[in-house]
Amino acid sequence: MLAGCERIANTPVPFAYTLILHRTVYLFCIMLPFALVVDLHYMTPFISVLISYTFIALDALAEELEDPFGTENNDLPLDAICNAIEIDLLQMNDERDIPAKRIPDKRYQLT
């Protein structure tokens, strides 16, 4: 499992792959209204914006999730996960000095 996590953390997504995904999403969003205008007429702008927003949001989400081991708010709470594992191991060994469990802050963020 550790090797898999290290592979994820140390293998960057190639720039060309990211670039082609961005350009494909934007090209699709630009061409979408021309494909929908025949069937949707005056509703074309509204439906195009909705679909384009969805694709651009998914593209942005994919870019954010490329590095799950960072320190941003949407990254994995590795300190809290390690803290929970440490507590479980200490309890299994009947240790007395067990650290406090990390709880989310007021914004429900585990750090």
C-alpha positions, 0 to 999 in steps of 0.5 A: 500500500505504501508503494502505491501511495508513493507512486501516486505522490511521485508520478506527475501527470504528464503536461501534454496529457493535462493540456490535451484534456483542457483543450478538448473540454474547451473545444467541446464547450465551444462546439456544443451550441452549434450541435444543439441549436437545431433541436433546442432553438432558444434554449440552446444558450441555457443548456450549453452553459449548464453542460459547459459548466459541468465539464469545466467543473469536472476538469477543474476537479480532476486538476485539484485531485492530481495531488491528494497528499498535499496540504490544501483543504481538499487533500487527504487528512494524513495526520488525522489518519496516522493519528487514528492508526496510532491510537488503535495500535496503542489500544491493542497493546494496552498502552496507557499514554494514548494521544487525543483523537484529532477532531475536525475544526469548526469548518469540519477540516481534519488537519 
